[in-house]
């Protein structure tokens, strides 16, 4: 009985050691294996054009597009881009956000977003999980010479989170702080 228990313990330990590195070193899958999910919240004035907008947004290929009608006139100007989204798709999404009168004034920290997910006009995230960006910073992200790694490095630099945030007239710990 003791011998079976020891063998079981050693087997479980070996299995744990073999699985942990795979979990810790999650690489980005190719978009041909795991397409990019794009969710966009659009003004209700675009409701009758959703079919053509879906076709337009899926024009970059390897994407699944979900469109939602925002109940008010203007959805938020928040864009979220996952860490595995190729630069050309991310830049295309930023362009389309501008074309559909959304624009981009805030970017969401990648720790809150699935690796292959993007959102335009999203209001799913609290203000402590995003950062304001300037038009100049947005233009820098749109640079054609950026490869995917450089794009995401710049994106992460623009979405740093402060450890302390103003709340109730005080500087308190950021409840949405993602440890590096």
Buried (B, 14 or more C-beta within 10 A) or exposed (E): EEEEEEEEEEEEEEEEEEEEEEEEEEEBEEBEEEBBBBBBBBBEEBEEEBEEBBEBBBEBEBBEBEBBEBEEEBBBBBBBBBBBBBBBBBBBBBEBBBEBBBBBBBBBBBBBBBBBBBBBBBEBBEEBBBBEBEEEBBEBBBEEEBEBEEBBEBBBEBBEBEEEBEEEEEEEEBEBBEEE
